[in-house]
Amino acid sequence: MTEATKAAISRMNISRPTPIQVKAIPPLMAGRDLIGQARTGSGKTLAFAVPLVERCDPSLRRVQALVLLPTRELAIQVAGVIEALASSRQIRVALLYGGRPPRSQYAALRDGAQVVVGTPGRTLDHLRQGTLDLASVRFLVLDEADEMLDRGFAPDVESIIGRAPRERQTALLSATMPEWVTNTAAKHLRRPVSVEVDAGLQAPPTVEHLVYTIRKSDKMAALRTLLDGLDGTPAIVFLKTKHGVKKLAKRLDSLDYPVGALQGNLSQNARERVMKDFRSGAASVLVATNVAARGLDFEDIGQVINYDLPDSEKLFTHRVGRTGRMGRSGEAVTFITAEDEPKWNEIERGLGRRFIKKPWHSVRKAMSLRQQRSQGSAGSSLESTATSYGT
């Protein structure tokens, strides 16, 4: 590893590598293909970014490395990590994603970027327009590989890979790696090294699961009780639909909660404003669809709340992975209505584990009693508060 890269890592205040970095960096530095699986928040980005930057030639003003990611937010985040490593070696990074005018992207490519970080759709647009040439690519990364090779992205990803040289190094990384992904990946990798750290779909042990059976009509009051108990600690509330996110965020805002909403219909500028407010603490509650469950780097999330159940155990894993990151503790709260029971049983089977379920009304009463003991009979117990919200 060059002294410039070591200095860049030191400036990031990183003193020791994480387990995935220990296992993945040596084979990648040696030029081997790799399939890496580790839970979210484990340091996967730096695990491929260090070898990627080290294997680029600053004197060659052509694209030598390509990183593909499923979302704009994740592309921005990963590009920032690579730029922090690459700048001291005069290696340029071009960031390609939709939602913004492409003029600055054209300029970055014309100026000789050696690394391209992008989403599949916009990357393929540049290839078709002739503004991006992959002939000199020697390092290709698919981050969140399970989603990148799924049906939604697969045609674009396959088309992009087909334009890169066969004689290249390829790395696939993800928190989950279903068997079909490794089977699909086999045609793109050559004798890959497989690395697993904290693998498996269940959440890391730093996450405490709180699973509550609840009436649908009680969910809003229960959510308020939970948010009031956090006292400003950042939380993410997950819903299934864009309409549901907008409706719930509007309701919370009307009740004076500092809330932001993240869903697929937002413009890029609006999305970035929401993320900035959440990261700065201006909005301590983020209400989101699954767009926020993939790869976004929030290190201090105290609680993830599954207000609506996700559609699969894979999405459950990625949602829960927003808390308890990098060894920190966190809580994952899941609401289950009577209608949710079949789906919840399916998720548990997929995860290969069972969770203890408690009825919300009994938990609420226990919380209320604790609040009464601490505040006396001032009439401000959580029980009375919840009742006033319509429970």
Secondary structure, 3 states (H helix, E strand, C coil): CCHHHHHHHHHCCCCCCCHHHHHHHHHHHCCCCEEEEECCCCCHHHHHHHHHHHCCCCCCCCCCEEEECCCHHHHHHHHHHHHHHHHHHCCCEEEECCCCCCHHHHHHHHCCCCEEEECHHHHHHHHHHCCCCCCCCCEEEEECHHHHCCCCCHHHHHHHHHCCCCCCEEEEEECCCCHHHHHHHCCCCCCCEEEEECCCCCCCCCEEEEEEECCHHHHHHHHHHHHHHHCCCCEEEECCCHHHHHHHHHHHHHCCCCEEEECCCCCHHHHHHHHHHHHHCCCCEEEECHHHCCCCCCCCCCEEEECCCCCCHHHHHHHHCCCCHHHCCEEEEEEECHHHHHHHHHHHHHHCCCCCEEEHHHHHHHHHHHHHHHHCCCCCCHHHHHHHCCC
